[in-house]
Amino acid sequence: MNEKDRRQHPRIEALNLISYNCIDETNQTVTQGMGRTLNVSEGGILLETHVPIDPKYTVELAIGLVDDLINIKGRIVFSIAGEEERFEAGIEFTETDETELEVLKKYIKAFREQ
């Protein structure tokens, strides 16, 4: 079974700006930065950054989707070195508000229909 077969939600390639905060176990922000999505699904994103993100932290994401801004928490599933001195982190959403999930679903649906 390959990687795509195990995914619960299909991913779409999409470039969106993201602001993120890394939160420790005491709920304190330890680092923050900017990045961009490489792909998006209802269950998570692939985030590209200029610095590695430590998988021990929870991430709070602010994702700009067309005219909407959604805030979602997630956990780092993997973090690897990417191309051109960039890093990639696979993030699984862990806390999603129903309203923000609906915005995300609407965005994914509109992107697929293009």
N, CA, C and O atoms as a Tinker XYZ file with bonds, in Angstrom:
   456  protein
     1  N      0.849000   -1.169000    0.000000    73     2
     2  CA     0.000000    0.000000    0.000000    64     1     3
     3  C      0.892000    1.228000    0.000000    63     2     4     5
     4  O      1.788000    1.338000    0.838000    81     3
     5  N      0.667000    2.153000   -0.920000    73     3     6
     6  CA     1.510000    3.333000   -0.956000    64     5     7
     7  C      0.958000    4.434000   -0.064000    63     6     8     9
     8  O     -0.129000    4.299000    0.496000    81     7
     9  N      1.716000    5.534000    0.068000    73     7    10
    10  CA     1.365000    6.652000    0.944000    64     9    11
    11  C     -0.021000    7.210000    0.651000    63    10    12    13
    12  O     -0.797000    7.456000    1.574000    81    11
    13  N     -0.339000    7.412000   -0.623000    73    11    14
    14  CA    -1.621000    7.999000   -0.981000    64    13    15
    15  C     -2.789000    7.105000   -0.588000    63    14    16    17
    16  O     -3.855000    7.612000   -0.239000    81    15
    17  N     -2.616000    5.800000   -0.636000    73    15    18
    18  CA    -3.688000    4.878000   -0.293000    64    17    19
    19  C     -4.047000    4.940000    1.183000    63    18    20    21
    20  O     -5.185000    4.638000    1.545000    81    19
    21  N     -3.117000    5.322000    2.044000    73    19    22
    22  CA    -3.368000    5.374000    3.481000    64    21    23
    23  C     -4.015000    6.673000    3.919000    63    22    24    25
    24  O     -4.531000    6.752000    5.033000    81    23
    25  N     -4.003000    7.675000    3.089000    73    23    26
    26  CA    -4.542000    8.968000    3.488000    64    25    27
    27  C     -6.057000    8.927000    3.590000    63    26    28    29
    28  O     -6.747000    8.375000    2.733000    81    27
    29  N     -6.548000    9.523000    4.656000    73    27    30
    30  CA    -7.983000    9.587000    4.858000    64    29    31
    31  C     -8.625000   10.625000    3.936000    63    30    32    33
    32  O     -9.746000   10.430000    3.464000    81    31
    33  N     -7.914000   11.733000    3.678000    73    31    34
    34  CA    -8.432000   12.815000    2.839000    64    33    35
    35  C     -7.466000   13.076000    1.690000    63    34    36    37
    36  O     -6.256000   13.137000    1.906000    81    35
    37  N     -7.980000   13.228000    0.477000    73    35    38
    38  CA    -7.092000   13.558000   -0.645000    64    37    39
    39  C     -6.511000   14.959000   -0.486000    63    38    40    41
    40  O     -7.159000   15.859000    0.048000    81    39
    41  N     -5.295000   15.124000   -0.952000    73    39    42
    42  CA    -4.625000   16.425000   -0.856000    64    41    43
    43  C     -4.660000   17.129000   -2.193000    63    42    44    45
    44  O     -4.642000   16.500000   -3.252000    81    43
    45  N     -4.712000   18.468000   -2.122000    73    43    46
    46  CA    -4.615000   19.277000   -3.327000    64    45    47
    47  C     -3.360000   20.122000   -3.215000    63    46    48    49
    48  O     -3.027000   20.607000   -2.134000    81    47
    49  N     -2.670000   20.297000   -4.320000    73    47    50
    50  CA    -1.506000   21.173000   -4.323000    64    49    51
    51  C     -2.006000   22.600000   -4.256000    63    50    52    53
    52  O     -2.841000   23.010000   -5.062000    81    51
    53  N     -1.500000   23.355000   -3.300000    73    51    54
    54  CA    -1.942000   24.731000   -3.110000    64    53    55
    55  C     -0.850000   25.507000   -2.396000    63    54    56    57
    56  O     -0.224000   25.002000   -1.465000    81    55
    57  N     -0.628000   26.720000   -2.831000    73    55    58
    58  CA     0.344000   27.604000   -2.198000    64    57    59
    59  C     -0.417000   28.705000   -1.467000    63    58    60    61
    60  O     -1.029000   29.574000   -2.089000    81    59
    61  N     -0.368000   28.653000   -0.142000    73    59    62
    62  CA    -1.032000   29.636000    0.698000    64    61    63
    63  C     -0.063000   30.070000    1.785000    63    62    64    65
    64  O      0.681000   29.249000    2.322000    81    63
    65  N     -0.067000   31.345000    2.108000    73    63    66
    66  CA     0.778000   31.825000    3.190000    64    65    67
    67  C      0.224000   31.390000    4.536000    63    66    68    69
    68  O     -0.988000   31.328000    4.743000    81    67
    69  N      1.142000   31.092000    5.441000    73    67    70
    70  CA     0.770000   30.636000    6.784000    64    69    71
    71  C      1.641000   31.335000    7.815000    63    70    72    73
    72  O      2.850000   31.488000    7.640000    81    71
    73  N      1.001000   31.748000    8.880000    73    71    74
    74  CA     1.710000   32.205000   10.074000    64    73    75
    75  C      1.563000   31.071000   11.083000    63    74    76    77
    76  O      0.482000   30.498000   11.214000    81    75
    77  N      2.628000   30.744000   11.791000    73    75    78
    78  CA     2.535000   29.653000   12.766000    64    77    79
    79  C      3.202000   30.011000   14.078000    63    78    80    81
    80  O      4.158000   30.785000   14.117000    81    79
    81  N      2.685000   29.439000   15.150000    73    79    82
    82  CA     3.279000   29.524000   16.483000    64    81    83
    83  C      3.533000   28.107000   16.948000    63    82    84    85
    84  O      2.675000   27.237000   16.799000    81    83
    85  N      4.712000   27.871000   17.514000    73    83    86
    86  CA     5.015000   26.586000   18.134000    64    85    87
    87  C      4.746000   26.734000   19.625000    63    86    88    89
    88  O      5.265000   27.640000   20.277000    81    87
    89  N      3.922000   25.825000   20.156000    73    87    90
    90  CA     3.465000   25.890000   21.539000    64    89    91
    91  C      4.027000   24.710000   22.320000    63    90    92    93
    92  O      3.948000   23.567000   21.871000    81    91
    93  N      4.598000   24.992000   23.502000    73    91    94
    94  CA     5.144000   23.901000   24.315000    64    93    95
    95  C      4.065000   23.289000   25.204000    63    94    96    97
    96  O      2.895000   23.664000   25.124000    81    95
    97  N      4.476000   22.331000   26.065000    73    95    98
    98  CA     3.523000   21.602000   26.903000    64    97    99
    99  C      2.860000   22.482000   27.961000    63    98   100   101
   100  O      1.842000   22.087000   28.529000    81    99
   101  N      3.414000   23.672000   28.241000    73    99   102
   102  CA     2.799000   24.604000   29.198000    64   101   103
   103  C      1.937000   25.644000   28.477000    63   102   104   105
   104  O      1.496000   26.619000   29.085000    81   103
   105  N      1.703000   25.433000   27.190000    73   103   106
   106  CA     0.878000   26.303000   26.350000    64   105   107
   107  C      1.515000   27.681000   26.101000    63   106   108   109
   108  O      0.813000   28.662000   25.858000    81   107
   109  N      2.845000   27.738000   26.165000    73   107   110
   110  CA     3.581000   28.969000   25.898000    64   109   111
   111  C      4.149000   28.937000   24.480000    63   110   112   113
   112  O      4.604000   27.894000   24.012000    81   111
   113  N      4.121000   30.080000   23.801000    73   111   114
   114  CA     4.715000   30.183000   22.467000    64   113   115
   115  C      6.230000   30.196000   22.607000    63   114   116   117
   116  O      6.782000   31.039000   23.314000    81   115
   117  N      6.914000   29.255000   21.927000    73   115   118
   118  CA     8.372000   29.190000   21.993000    64   117   119
   119  C      9.015000   29.734000   20.721000    63   118   120   121
   120  O     10.109000   30.295000   20.776000    81   119
   121  N      8.357000   29.578000   19.590000    73   119   122
   122  CA     8.833000   30.170000   18.336000    64   121   123
   123  C      7.620000   30.486000   17.474000    63   122   124   125
   124  O      6.528000   29.954000   17.671000    81   123
   125  N      7.854000   31.371000   16.513000    73   123   126
   126  CA     6.817000   31.676000   15.542000    64   125   127
   127  C      7.481000   32.017000   14.226000    63   126   128   129
   128  O      8.658000   32.373000   14.185000    81   127
   129  N      6.726000   31.908000   13.164000    73   127   130
   130  CA     7.304000   32.193000   11.862000    64   129   131
   131  C      6.256000   32.201000   10.769000    63   130   132   133
   132  O      5.053000   32.148000   11.025000    81   131
   133  N      6.751000   32.270000    9.539000    73   131   134
   134  CA     5.905000   32.273000    8.354000    64   133   135
   135  C      6.340000   31.129000    7.460000    63   134   136   137
   136  O      7.494000   30.700000    7.492000    81   135
   137  N      5.413000   30.648000    6.671000    73   135   138
   138  CA     5.701000   29.598000    5.716000    64   137   139
   139  C      4.631000   29.597000    4.648000    63   138   140   141
   140  O      3.848000   30.539000    4.525000    81   139
   141  N      4.611000   28.523000    3.879000    73   139   142
   142  CA     3.558000   28.381000    2.876000    64   141   143
   143  C      3.173000   26.917000    2.763000    63   142   144   145
   144  O      3.979000   26.017000    2.998000    81   143
   145  N      1.910000   26.707000    2.393000    73   143   146
   146  CA     1.457000   25.344000    2.180000    64   145   147
   147  C      1.991000   24.850000    0.851000    63   146   148   149
   148  O      2.140000   25.628000   -0.091000    81   147
   149  N      2.277000   23.574000    0.772000    73   147   150
   150  CA     2.593000   22.927000   -0.495000    64   149   151
   151  C      1.400000   22.096000   -0.939000    63   150   152   153
   152  O      1.139000   21.951000   -2.133000    81   151
   153  N      0.669000   21.546000    0.046000    73   151   154
   154  CA    -0.595000   20.893000   -0.243000    64   153   155
   155  C     -1.484000   20.956000    0.986000    63   154   156   157
   156  O     -1.015000   21.160000    2.106000    81   155
   157  N     -2.792000   20.775000    0.750000    73   155   158
   158  CA    -3.793000   20.939000    1.796000    64   157   159
   159  C     -4.830000   19.829000    1.679000    63   158   160   161
   160  O     -5.175000   19.405000    0.576000    81   159
   161  N     -5.324000   19.362000    2.819000    73   159   162
   162  CA    -6.460000   18.446000    2.840000    64   161   163
   163  C     -7.310000   18.803000    4.052000    63   162   164   165
   164  O     -6.951000   19.686000    4.829000    81   163
   165  N     -8.424000   18.124000    4.210000    73   163   166
   166  CA    -9.273000   18.355000    5.377000    64   165   167
   167  C     -8.595000   17.894000    6.664000    63   166   168   169
   168  O     -8.977000   18.317000    7.755000    81   167
   169  N     -7.594000   17.033000    6.539000    73   167   170
   170  CA    -6.945000   16.482000    7.725000    64   169   171
   171  C     -5.586000   17.053000    8.053000    63   170   172   173
   172  O     -5.061000   16.808000    9.138000    81   171
   173  N     -4.987000   17.831000    7.114000    73   171   174
   174  CA    -3.662000   18.359000    7.392000    64   173   175
   175  C     -3.071000   19.107000    6.220000    63   174   176   177
   176  O     -3.717000   19.301000    5.190000    81   175
   177  N     -1.821000   19.528000    6.397000    73   175   178
   178  CA    -1.099000   20.283000    5.362000    64   177   179
   179  C      0.351000   19.825000    5.294000    63   178   180   181
   180  O      0.874000   19.195000    6.214000    81   179
   181  N      0.978000   20.162000    4.181000    73   179   182
   182  CA     2.429000   20.061000    4.068000    64   181   183
   183  C      2.916000   21.499000    4.067000    63   182   184   185
   184  O      2.608000   22.258000    3.149000    81   183
   185  N      3.671000   21.877000    5.084000    73   183   186
   186  CA     4.133000   23.248000    5.298000    64   185   187
   187  C      5.601000   23.373000    4.932000    63   186   188   189
   188  O      6.419000   22.550000    5.343000    81   187
   189  N      5.940000   24.409000    4.154000    73   187   190
   190  CA     7.331000   24.708000    3.802000    64   189   191
   191  C      7.757000   25.952000    4.574000    63   190   192   193
   192  O      7.062000   26.968000    4.571000    81   191
   193  N      8.923000   25.858000    5.244000    73   191   194
   194  CA     9.450000   26.963000    6.034000    64   193   195
   195  C     10.942000   27.146000    5.745000    63   194   196   197
   196  O     11.562000   26.317000    5.079000    81   195
   197  N     11.508000   28.243000    6.256000    73   195   198
   198  CA    12.939000   28.498000    6.102000    64   197   199
   199  C     13.754000   27.930000    7.270000    63   198   200   201
   200  O     14.984000   27.891000    7.223000    81   199
   201  N     13.050000   27.494000    8.312000    73   199   202
   202  CA    13.713000   26.883000    9.475000    64   201   203
   203  C     12.989000   25.594000    9.824000    63   202   204   205
   204  O     11.792000   25.473000    9.565000    81   203
   205  N     13.692000   24.627000   10.408000    73   203   206
   206  CA    12.993000   23.393000   10.798000    64   205   207
   207  C     12.056000   23.648000   11.976000    63   206   208   209
   208  O     12.321000   24.511000   12.813000    81   207
   209  N     10.962000   22.894000   12.036000    73   207   210
   210  CA    10.031000   22.980000   13.154000    64   209   211
   211  C     10.196000   21.716000   13.988000    63   210   212   213
   212  O     10.113000   20.603000   13.469000    81   211
   213  N     10.428000   21.894000   15.269000    73   211   214
   214  CA    10.637000   20.766000   16.172000    64   213   215
   215  C      9.322000   20.007000   16.377000    63   214   216   217
   216  O      8.331000   20.597000   16.805000    81   215
   217  N      9.305000   18.710000   16.076000    73   215   218
   218  CA     8.077000   17.912000   16.209000    64   217   219
   219  C      7.529000   17.803000   17.629000    63   218   220   221
   220  O      6.393000   17.363000   17.802000    81   219
   221  N      8.290000   18.186000   18.646000    73   219   222
   222  CA     7.776000   18.069000   20.013000    64   221   223
   223  C      6.737000   19.137000   20.342000    63   222   224   225
   224  O      6.054000   19.039000   21.362000    81   223
   225  N      6.610000   20.154000   19.493000    73   223   226
   226  CA     5.666000   21.232000   19.761000    64   225   227
   227  C      4.345000   21.048000   19.019000    63   226   228   229
   228  O      4.289000   20.424000   17.959000    81   227
   229  N      3.295000   21.601000   19.598000    73   227   230
   230  CA     2.019000   21.754000   18.915000    64   229   231
   231  C      2.142000   23.036000   18.090000    63   230   232   233
   232  O      2.807000   23.983000   18.509000    81   231
   233  N      1.504000   23.069000   16.921000    73   231   234
   234  CA     1.545000   24.288000   16.113000    64   233   235
   235  C      0.153000   24.887000   15.991000    63   234   236   237
   236  O     -0.833000   24.178000   15.787000    81   235
   237  N      0.094000   26.196000   16.118000    73   235   238
   238  CA    -1.119000   26.953000   15.846000    64   237   239
   239  C     -0.902000   27.619000   14.496000    63   238   240   241
   240  O      0.066000   28.356000   14.307000    81   239
   241  N     -1.809000   27.356000   13.558000    73   239   242
   242  CA    -1.656000   27.838000   12.192000    64   241   243
   243  C     -2.724000   28.869000   11.864000    63   242   244   245
   244  O     -3.894000   28.690000   12.204000    81   243
   245  N     -2.326000   29.936000   11.211000    73   243   246
   246  CA    -3.263000   30.905000   10.637000    64   245   247
   247  C     -3.054000   30.813000    9.131000    63   246   248   249
   248  O     -2.012000   31.224000    8.619000    81   247
   249  N     -4.051000   30.270000    8.416000    73   247   250
   250  CA    -3.922000   29.993000    6.987000    64   249   251
   251  C     -4.816000   30.937000    6.203000    63   250   252   253
   252  O     -6.019000   31.017000    6.450000    81   251
   253  N     -4.214000   31.657000    5.245000    73   251   254
   254  CA    -4.987000   32.522000    4.365000    64   253   255
   255  C     -5.490000   31.741000    3.171000    63   254   256   257
   256  O     -4.699000   31.263000    2.359000    81   255
   257  N     -6.823000   31.606000    3.058000    73   255   258
   258  CA    -7.443000   30.882000    1.945000    64   257   259
   259  C     -8.327000   31.874000    1.176000    63   258   260   261
   260  O     -9.434000   32.188000    1.614000    81   259
   261  N     -7.848000   32.357000    0.053000    73   259   262
   262  CA    -8.539000   33.336000   -0.777000    64   261   263
   263  C     -8.919000   34.533000    0.094000    63   262   264   265
   264  O     -8.038000   35.305000    0.472000    81   263
   265  N    -10.208000   34.715000    0.427000    73   263   266
   266  CA   -10.648000   35.853000    1.233000    64   265   267
   267  C    -10.871000   35.502000    2.695000    63   266   268   269
   268  O    -11.359000   36.336000    3.458000    81   267
   269  N    -10.527000   34.292000    3.098000    73   267   270
   270  CA   -10.762000   33.836000    4.468000    64   269   271
   271  C     -9.452000   33.558000    5.182000    63   270   272   273
   272  O     -8.445000   33.223000    4.560000    81   271
   273  N     -9.484000   33.703000    6.494000    73   271   274
   274  CA    -8.355000   33.357000    7.349000    64   273   275
   275  C     -8.874000   32.355000    8.367000    63   274   276   277
   276  O     -9.826000   32.643000    9.092000    81   275
   277  N     -8.250000   31.170000    8.427000    73   275   278
   278  CA    -8.672000   30.165000    9.398000    64   277   279
   279  C     -7.536000   29.881000   10.368000    63   278   280   281
   280  O     -6.360000   29.972000   10.013000    81   279
   281  N     -7.902000   29.539000   11.592000    73   279   282
   282  CA    -6.938000   29.208000   12.642000    64   281   283
   283  C     -7.170000   27.772000   13.081000    63   282   284   285
   284  O     -8.269000   27.405000   13.496000    81   283
   285  N     -6.118000   26.963000   12.983000    73   283   286
   286  CA    -6.219000   25.537000   13.283000    64   285   287
   287  C     -4.972000   25.098000   14.053000    63   286   288   289
   288  O     -3.869000   25.576000   13.790000    81   287
   289  N     -5.161000   24.185000   15.003000    73   287   290
   290  CA    -4.023000   23.589000   15.703000    64   289   291
   291  C     -3.689000   22.247000   15.081000    63   290   292   293
   292  O     -4.554000   21.568000   14.528000    81   291
   293  N     -2.411000   21.873000   15.179000    73   291   294
   294  CA    -1.993000   20.595000   14.633000    64   293   295
   295  C     -0.759000   20.062000   15.327000    63   294   296   297
   296  O     -0.149000   20.711000   16.177000    81   295
   297  N     -0.418000   18.844000   14.923000    73   295   298
   298  CA     0.811000   18.225000   15.438000    64   297   299
   299  C      1.701000   17.884000   14.255000    63   298   300   301
   300  O      1.218000   17.565000   13.169000    81   299
   301  N      3.000000   17.956000   14.479000    73   299   302
   302  CA     3.979000   17.645000   13.439000    64   301   303
   303  C      4.090000   16.129000   13.327000    63   302   304   305
   304  O      4.440000   15.451000   14.292000    81   303
   305  N      3.790000   15.607000   12.146000    73   303   306
   306  CA     3.894000   14.173000   11.901000    64   305   307
   307  C      5.308000   13.841000   11.437000    63   306   308   309
   308  O      5.866000   12.812000   11.818000    81   307
   309  N      5.888000   14.721000   10.609000    73   307   310
   310  CA     7.282000   14.565000   10.183000    64   309   311
   311  C      7.848000   15.928000    9.836000    63   310   312   313
   312  O      7.105000   16.860000    9.528000    81   311
   313  N      9.162000   16.037000    9.887000    73   311   314
   314  CA     9.863000   17.267000    9.536000    64   313   315
   315  C     11.158000   16.860000    8.822000    63   314   316   317
   316  O     11.980000   16.128000    9.372000    81   315
   317  N     11.322000   17.351000    7.581000    73   315   318
   318  CA    12.487000   16.962000    6.780000    64   317   319
   319  C     13.093000   18.184000    6.095000    63   318   320   321
   320  O     12.447000   19.224000    5.959000    81   319
   321  N     14.343000   18.037000    5.669000    73   319   322
   322  CA    14.976000   19.075000    4.855000    64   321   323
   323  C     14.386000   18.989000    3.453000    63   322   324   325
   324  O     14.290000   17.907000    2.874000    81   323
   325  N     13.996000   20.133000    2.917000    73   323   326
   326  CA    13.441000   20.188000    1.567000    64   325   327
   327  C     14.488000   20.694000    0.589000    63   326   328   329
   328  O     15.686000   20.492000    0.784000    81   327
   329  N     14.026000   21.348000   -0.456000    73   327   330
   330  CA    14.921000   21.883000   -1.476000    64   329   331
   331  C     15.301000   23.321000   -1.161000    63   330   332   333
   332  O     14.579000   24.028000   -0.459000    81   331
   333  N     16.447000   23.743000   -1.690000    73   331   334
   334  CA    16.910000   25.135000   -1.626000    64   333   335
   335  C     16.902000   25.707000   -0.212000    63   334   336   337
   336  O     16.369000   26.793000    0.015000    81   335
   337  N     17.483000   24.994000    0.727000    73   335   338
   338  CA    17.623000   25.434000    2.108000    64   337   339
   339  C     16.285000   25.727000    2.774000    63   338   340   341
   340  O     16.175000   26.649000    3.582000    81   339
   341  N     15.277000   24.945000    2.434000    73   339   342
   342  CA    13.967000   25.047000    3.062000    64   341   343
   343  C     13.665000   23.731000    3.762000    63   342   344   345
   344  O     14.350000   22.728000    3.562000    81   343
   345  N     12.624000   23.759000    4.585000    73   343   346
   346  CA    12.225000   22.581000    5.353000    64   345   347
   347  C     10.741000   22.311000    5.132000    63   346   348   349
   348  O      9.960000   23.227000    4.876000    81   347
   349  N     10.369000   21.046000    5.235000    73   347   350
   350  CA     8.980000   20.652000    5.060000    64   349   351
   351  C      8.499000   19.914000    6.307000    63   350   352   353
   352  O      9.191000   19.056000    6.854000    81   351
   353  N      7.292000   20.275000    6.738000    73   351   354
   354  CA     6.691000   19.623000    7.901000    64   353   355
   355  C      5.297000   19.149000    7.527000    63   354   356   357
   356  O      4.472000   19.924000    7.043000    81   355
   357  N      5.046000   17.872000    7.754000    73   355   358
   358  CA     3.708000   17.322000    7.595000    64   357   359
   359  C      2.950000   17.569000    8.881000    63   358   360   361
   360  O      3.383000   17.149000    9.954000    81   359
   361  N      1.812000   18.253000    8.778000    73   359   362
   362  CA     1.048000   18.625000    9.970000    64   361   363
   363  C     -0.350000   18.009000    9.895000    63   362   364   365
   364  O     -1.068000   18.181000    8.910000    81   363
   365  N     -0.715000   17.294000   10.946000    73   363   366
   366  CA    -2.048000   16.725000   11.062000    64   365   367
   367  C     -2.870000   17.653000   11.960000    63   366   368   369
   368  O     -2.453000   17.978000   13.071000    81   367
   369  N     -4.040000   18.078000   11.472000    73   367   370
   370  CA    -4.904000   18.935000   12.277000    64   369   371
   371  C     -5.412000   18.166000   13.477000    63   370   372   373
   372  O     -5.852000   17.024000   13.346000    81   371
   373  N     -5.354000   18.787000   14.656000    73   371   374
   374  CA    -5.820000   18.127000   15.877000    64   373   375
   375  C     -7.015000   18.841000   16.487000    63   374   376   377
   376  O     -7.851000   18.208000   17.132000    81   375
   377  N     -7.105000   20.139000   16.292000    73   375   378
   378  CA    -8.234000   20.899000   16.819000    64   377   379
   379  C     -8.775000   21.772000   15.702000    63   378   380   381
   380  O     -8.130000   22.733000   15.283000    81   379
   381  N     -9.959000   21.431000   15.224000    73   379   382
   382  CA   -10.573000   22.228000   14.168000    64   381   383
   383  C    -11.969000   22.649000   14.592000    63   382   384   385
   384  O    -12.799000   21.824000   14.974000    81   383
   385  N    -12.203000   23.915000   14.519000    73   383   386
   386  CA   -13.525000   24.485000   14.768000    64   385   387
   387  C    -14.405000   24.141000   13.567000    63   386   388   389
   388  O    -13.930000   24.182000   12.432000    81   387
   389  N    -15.659000   23.807000   13.790000    73   387   390
   390  CA   -16.556000   23.394000   12.707000    64   389   391
   391  C    -16.680000   24.467000   11.621000    63   390   392   393
   392  O    -16.724000   24.141000   10.435000    81   391
   393  N    -16.734000   25.734000   12.013000    73   391   394
   394  CA   -16.837000   26.827000   11.036000    64   393   395
   395  C    -15.594000   26.880000   10.162000    63   394   396   397
   396  O    -15.697000   27.030000    8.945000    81   395
   397  N    -14.430000   26.760000   10.766000    73   395   398
   398  CA   -13.184000   26.813000   10.008000    64   397   399
   399  C    -13.023000   25.579000    9.130000    63   398   400   401
   400  O    -12.477000   25.669000    8.030000    81   399
   401  N    -13.487000   24.438000    9.599000    73   399   402
   402  CA   -13.444000   23.228000    8.778000    64   401   403
   403  C    -14.341000   23.398000    7.551000    63   402   404   405
   404  O    -13.989000   22.941000    6.463000    81   403
   405  N    -15.486000   24.044000    7.711000    73   403   406
   406  CA   -16.374000   24.298000    6.571000    64   405   407
   407  C    -15.711000   25.214000    5.546000    63   406   408   409
   408  O    -15.852000   24.993000    4.343000    81   407
   409  N    -14.982000   26.247000    6.007000    73   407   410
   410  CA   -14.248000   27.136000    5.095000    64   409   411
   411  C    -13.203000   26.328000    4.338000    63   410   412   413
   412  O    -13.052000   26.490000    3.127000    81   411
   413  N    -12.485000   25.464000    5.036000    73   411   414
   414  CA   -11.467000   24.629000    4.409000    64   413   415
   415  C    -12.087000   23.696000    3.366000    63   414   416   417
   416  O    -11.549000   23.557000    2.268000    81   415
   417  N    -13.202000   23.063000    3.697000    73   415   418
   418  CA   -13.886000   22.178000    2.753000    64   417   419
   419  C    -14.346000   22.946000    1.517000    63   418   420   421
   420  O    -14.217000   22.455000    0.396000    81   419
   421  N    -14.883000   24.148000    1.719000    73   419   422
   422  CA   -15.346000   24.981000    0.610000    64   421   423
   423  C    -14.178000   25.338000   -0.315000    63   422   424   425
   424  O    -14.307000   25.301000   -1.538000    81   423
   425  N    -13.042000   25.682000    0.290000    73   423   426
   426  CA   -11.848000   26.023000   -0.480000    64   425   427
   427  C    -11.372000   24.821000   -1.300000    63   426   428   429
   428  O    -11.072000   24.960000   -2.485000    81   427
   429  N    -11.304000   23.650000   -0.678000    73   427   430
   430  CA   -10.842000   22.441000   -1.368000    64   429   431
   431  C    -11.796000   22.088000   -2.509000    63   430   432   433
   432  O    -11.352000   21.736000   -3.602000    81   431
   433  N    -13.093000   22.181000   -2.262000    73   431   434
   434  CA   -14.081000   21.874000   -3.290000    64   433   435
   435  C    -13.948000   22.837000   -4.476000    63   434   436   437
   436  O    -13.969000   22.406000   -5.629000    81   435
   437  N    -13.813000   24.132000   -4.196000    73   435   438
   438  CA   -13.676000   25.118000   -5.265000    64   437   439
   439  C    -12.399000   24.880000   -6.062000    63   438   440   441
   440  O    -12.397000   25.045000   -7.282000    81   439
   441  N    -11.324000   24.499000   -5.400000    73   439   442
   442  CA   -10.058000   24.252000   -6.069000    64   441   443
   443  C    -10.174000   23.045000   -7.006000    63   442   444   445
   444  O     -9.642000   23.068000   -8.116000    81   443
   445  N    -10.869000   21.992000   -6.560000    73   443   446
   446  CA   -11.045000   20.791000   -7.371000    64   445   447
   447  C    -11.889000   21.074000   -8.619000    63   446   448   449
   448  O    -11.688000   20.455000   -9.664000    81   447
   449  N    -12.826000   22.003000   -8.503000    73   447   450
   450  CA   -13.728000   22.301000   -9.621000    64   449   451
   451  C    -13.088000   23.189000  -10.687000    63   450   452   453
   452  O    -13.669000   23.393000  -11.753000    81   451
   453  N    -11.908000   23.711000  -10.408000    73   451   454
   454  CA   -11.231000   24.577000  -11.397000    64   453   455
   455  C    -10.721000   23.784000  -12.563000    63   454   456
   456  O    -10.130000   24.349000  -13.483000    81   455
